């Protein structure tokens, strides 16, 4: 399967991407994947149940510890669902990468 375009303006050899692949490339190129951003996002999700749990342990309230435990379980379940949903984008990115690798000369992709 040849995914390269043959355009008259000298851009031959470039892969031809679907609209969905171009959308994903634009989305990923614009996203902030800095360590600080990733850490702050995770702390934001888990800080509230952690504080509930610590406060519940300090006051001896099993209700607060239980609420914190249930919240953490719900966050983990949400993470699994999100990972499952993002699997589609990962498969799409595999398609993009294979098209790009197909345009490289033999031996150049092993660096």
NUPA-111048 format. One record per atom (N, C-alpha, C): residue in one letter; y, x, z. Coordinates in Angstrom, 2 decimals. Layout:
// NUPA-111048
A_Y_X_Z;
...
***
This chain:
// NUPA-111048
X_-1.18_0.84_0.00;
X_0.00_0.00_0.00;
X_1.24_0.88_0.00;
X_2.04_0.77_-1.03;
X_3.24_1.56_-1.14;
X_4.42_0.76_-0.60;
X_5.05_1.27_0.47;
X_6.17_0.57_1.09;
X_7.50_1.20_0.70;
X_7.50_2.10_-0.28;
X_8.73_2.78_-0.68;
X_9.41_2.03_-1.81;
X_10.72_2.04_-1.77;
X_11.49_1.38_-2.83;
X_11.85_2.41_-3.89;
X_11.94_1.95_-5.10;
X_12.35_2.80_-6.23;
X_13.69_2.29_-6.72;
X_14.78_2.79_-6.14;
X_16.10_2.30_-6.49;
X_16.77_3.28_-7.45;
X_17.58_2.76_-8.38;
X_18.21_3.62_-9.38;
X_19.31_4.53_-8.83;
X_19.77_4.31_-7.61;
X_20.88_5.11_-7.08;
X_20.40_6.38_-6.37;
X_19.16_6.77_-6.58;
X_18.66_8.01_-6.00;
X_18.10_7.88_-4.60;
X_17.98_6.67_-4.10;
X_17.45_6.47_-2.75;
X_15.96_6.18_-2.77;
X_15.29_6.67_-3.77;
X_13.85_6.40_-3.85;
X_13.14_7.14_-2.73;
X_12.06_6.61_-2.32;
X_11.29_7.19_-1.23;
X_11.60_6.58_0.12;
X_12.62_5.75_0.20;
X_12.94_5.08_1.46;
X_12.01_3.89_1.64;
X_11.58_3.64_2.87;
X_10.72_2.48_3.08;
X_11.48_1.16_2.92;
X_10.77_0.14_2.51;
X_11.34_-1.20_2.39;
X_10.97_-1.98_3.64;
X_11.96_-2.37_4.42;
X_11.73_-3.09_5.67;
X_11.96_-4.58_5.46;
X_11.20_-5.37_6.22;
X_11.42_-6.82_6.22;
X_12.67_-7.12_7.03;
X_13.19_-8.34_6.91;
X_14.36_-8.75_7.69;
X_14.08_-8.67_9.18;
X_12.88_-9.03_9.57;
X_12.50_-9.00_10.97;
X_12.47_-7.56_11.50;
X_11.99_-6.63_10.68;
X_11.96_-5.22_11.09;
X_13.37_-4.66_11.20;
X_14.25_-5.04_10.29;
X_15.65_-4.58_10.36;
X_16.31_-5.14_11.61;
X_16.05_-6.40_11.94;
X_16.60_-7.01_13.15;
X_16.15_-6.24_14.38;
X_14.86_-5.88_14.43;
X_14.33_-5.13_15.57;
X_14.95_-3.74_15.66;
X_15.11_-3.07_14.53;
X_15.74_-1.75_14.52;
X_17.18_-1.82_15.04;
X_17.92_-2.83_14.62;
X_19.30_-2.99_15.10;
X_19.33_-3.29_16.59;
X_18.42_-4.13_17.04;
X_18.35_-4.48_18.46;
X_18.03_-3.25_19.30;
X_17.02_-2.48_18.91;
X_16.62_-1.30_19.68;
X_17.68_-0.21_19.62;
X_18.35_-0.07_18.49;
X_19.36_0.99_18.39;
X_20.59_0.68_19.23;
X_20.85_-0.58_19.50;
X_22.01_-0.98_20.28;
X_21.71_-1.12_21.77;
X_20.44_-1.04_22.16;
X_20.09_-1.27_23.57;
X_20.35_-0.04_24.42;
X_20.66_-0.28_25.67;
X_20.93_0.79_26.63;
X_19.63_1.10_27.37;
X_19.08_2.26_27.11;
X_17.81_2.64_27.75;
X_18.02_3.83_28.70;
X_19.23_3.98_29.18;
X_19.52_5.09_30.09;
X_18.76_4.90_31.40;
X_18.40_6.00_32.06;
X_17.66_5.89_33.33;
X_18.43_5.09_34.39;
X_19.74_5.28_34.43;
X_20.54_4.54_35.41;
X_20.47_3.04_35.19;
X_20.53_2.63_33.95;
X_20.45_1.20_33.60;
X_19.09_0.63_33.97;
X_18.04_1.37_33.65;
X_16.69_0.90_33.95;
X_16.48_0.81_35.46;
X_16.94_1.82_36.20;
X_16.77_1.81_37.66;
X_17.56_0.67_38.29;
X_18.80_0.46_37.85;
X_19.60_-0.61_38.44;
X_19.00_-1.98_38.17;
X_18.38_-2.16_36.99;
X_17.74_-3.43_36.69;
X_16.55_-3.68_37.61;
X_15.75_-2.65_37.86;
X_14.59_-2.82_38.73;
X_15.00_-3.02_40.18;
X_16.00_-2.29_40.64;
X_16.47_-2.45_42.02;
X_17.03_-3.85_42.21;
X_17.74_-4.35_41.22;
X_18.30_-5.70_41.32;
X_17.23_-6.76_41.50;
X_16.10_-6.59_40.85;
X_15.03_-7.58_40.96;
X_14.28_-7.49_42.29;
X_14.02_-6.29_42.75;
X_13.15_-6.13_43.91;
X_13.89_-5.95_45.23;
X_15.21_-5.76_45.20;
X_15.96_-5.56_46.44;
X_15.96_-6.80_47.32;
X_16.17_-7.97_46.73;
X_16.24_-9.20_47.53;
X_14.95_-9.49_48.27;
X_13.77_-9.51_47.60;
X_12.55_-9.75_48.37;
X_12.26_-8.64_49.38;
X_12.63_-7.40_49.04;
X_12.41_-6.30_49.99;
X_13.26_-6.49_51.25;
X_14.50_-6.90_51.07;
X_15.38_-7.14_52.22;
X_14.85_-8.31_53.05;
X_14.39_-9.37_52.37;
X_13.79_-10.50_53.09;
X_12.59_-10.02_53.91;
X_11.74_-9.22_53.29;
X_10.54_-8.74_53.99;
X_10.88_-7.85_55.17;
X_11.83_-6.95_55.00;
X_12.24_-6.05_56.10;
X_12.86_-6.85_57.23;
X_13.73_-7.81_56.87;
X_14.34_-8.64_57.90;
X_13.28_-9.48_58.62;
X_12.31_-9.99_57.86;
X_11.24_-10.78_58.47;
X_10.40_-9.94_59.42;
X_10.11_-8.70_59.04;
X_9.37_-7.80_59.93;
X_10.18_-7.46_61.18;
X_11.47_-7.23_61.00;
X_12.33_-6.87_62.13;
X_12.48_-8.01_63.13;
X_12.52_-9.24_62.62;
X_12.70_-10.40_63.52;
X_11.36_-11.02_63.92;
X_10.28_-10.57_63.30;
X_8.97_-11.12_63.62;
X_8.72_-12.47_62.95;
X_9.45_-12.77_61.90;
X_9.30_-14.05_61.22;
X_8.29_-13.92_60.08;
X_7.12_-14.52_60.27;
X_6.11_-14.50_59.22;
X_6.53_-15.34_58.02;
X_7.40_-16.31_58.23;
X_7.89_-17.13_57.13;
X_8.68_-16.29_56.14;
X_9.58_-15.45_56.65;
X_10.37_-14.60_55.77;
X_9.50_-13.55_55.07;
X_8.53_-13.01_55.79;
X_7.61_-12.04_55.18;
X_6.82_-12.74_54.08;
X_6.39_-13.97_54.32;
X_5.65_-14.73_53.32;
X_6.50_-15.03_52.09;
X_7.77_-15.41_52.31;
X_8.67_-15.68_51.20;
X_8.87_-14.41_50.37;
X_9.06_-13.28_51.03;
X_9.23_-12.01_50.32;
X_7.99_-11.67_49.51;
X_6.81_-11.86_50.10;
X_5.56_-11.57_49.41;
X_5.38_-12.46_48.18;
X_5.67_-13.74_48.32;
X_5.55_-14.67_47.19;
X_6.56_-14.30_46.10;
X_7.78_-13.94_46.48;
X_8.78_-13.53_45.49;
X_8.32_-12.30_44.72;
X_7.75_-11.33_45.41;
X_7.27_-10.12_44.73;
X_6.12_-10.47_43.79;
X_5.23_-11.35_44.21;
X_4.14_-11.79_43.32;
X_4.68_-12.50_42.08;
X_5.69_-13.34_42.26;
X_6.30_-14.04_41.13;
X_6.98_-13.05_40.17;
X_7.64_-12.03_40.73;
X_8.27_-11.02_39.88;
X_7.23_-10.22_39.10;
X_6.11_-9.91_39.73;
X_5.04_-9.20_39.02;
X_4.45_-10.08_37.91;
X_4.26_-11.37_38.19;
X_3.75_-12.28_37.16;
X_4.74_-12.39_36.01;
X_6.03_-12.45_36.33;
X_7.06_-12.52_35.30;
X_7.03_-11.24_34.44;
X_6.82_-10.10_35.08;
X_6.71_-8.84_34.35;
X_5.53_-8.84_33.39;
X_4.41_-9.39_33.83;
X_3.24_-9.46_32.95;
X_3.50_-10.38_31.74;
X_4.13_-11.51_32.00;
X_4.45_-12.44_30.90;
X_5.43_-11.79_29.92;
X_6.42_-11.10_30.45;
X_7.40_-10.43_29.59;
X_6.74_-9.34_28.76;
X_5.85_-8.58_29.37;
X_5.13_-7.53_28.64;
X_4.29_-8.14_27.54;
X_3.63_-9.23_27.82;
X_2.81_-9.91_26.82;
X_3.67_-10.42_25.67;
X_4.85_-10.96_26.00;
X_5.76_-11.47_24.99;
X_6.36_-10.33_24.15;
X_6.64_-9.19_24.77;
X_7.20_-8.05_24.06;
X_6.18_-7.32_23.21;
X_4.92_-7.67_23.35;
X_3.86_-7.05_22.56;
X_4.10_-7.27_21.07;
X_4.66_-8.40_20.72;
X_4.96_-8.71_19.32;
X_5.96_-7.70_18.75;
X_7.00_-7.38_19.53;
X_7.97_-6.38_19.08;
X_7.33_-5.00_18.97;
X_6.40_-4.69_19.84;
X_5.71_-3.39_19.76;
X_4.88_-3.29_18.49;
X_4.22_-4.37_18.13;
X_3.44_-4.39_16.89;
X_4.37_-4.25_15.70;
X_5.51_-4.91_15.74;
X_6.49_-4.80_14.68;
X_7.02_-3.37_14.57;
X_7.27_-2.73_15.70;
X_7.76_-1.35_15.69;
X_6.69_-0.40_15.15;
X_5.42_-0.69_15.42;
X_4.34_0.11_14.83;
X_4.39_0.03_13.31;
X_4.67_-1.15_12.79;
X_4.79_-1.34_11.35;
X_5.93_-0.52_10.79;
X_7.08_-0.52_11.49;
X_8.23_0.26_11.05;
X_7.88_1.74_11.04;
X_7.26_2.22_12.10;
X_6.92_3.64_12.20;
X_5.91_4.06_11.13;
X_4.94_3.21_10.84;
X_3.96_3.57_9.81;
X_4.61_3.62_8.43;
X_5.61_2.76_8.17;
X_6.33_2.81_6.90;
X_7.14_4.10_6.79;
X_7.77_4.50_7.88;
X_8.55_5.74_7.87;
X_7.62_6.94_7.68;
X_6.51_6.97_8.39;
X_5.57_8.08_8.26;
X_4.96_8.15_6.87;
X_4.79_7.01_6.22;
X_4.22_7.00_4.87;
X_5.15_7.67_3.86;
X_6.44_7.74_4.17;
X_7.39_8.36_3.24;
X_7.51_9.87_3.43;
X_6.98_10.39_4.55;
X_7.07_11.83_4.80;
X_6.05_12.58_3.96;
X_6.41_13.77_3.50;
X_5.43_14.57_2.79;
X_4.27_14.95_3.72;
X_3.12_15.19_3.16;
X_1.93_15.53_3.95;
X_2.21_16.77_4.77;
X_1.84_16.73_6.06;
X_2.01_17.87_6.94;
X_3.32_17.85_7.71;
X_4.31_17.10_7.27;
X_5.60_17.06_7.94;
X_5.57_16.20_9.19;
X_4.61_15.28_9.30;
X_4.54_14.39_10.45;
X_3.79_15.01_11.62;
X_3.35_16.25_11.53;
X_2.56_16.87_12.60;
X_3.37_17.85_13.41;
X_4.67_17.75_13.42;
X_5.53_18.67_14.17;
X_5.59_18.30_15.62;
***
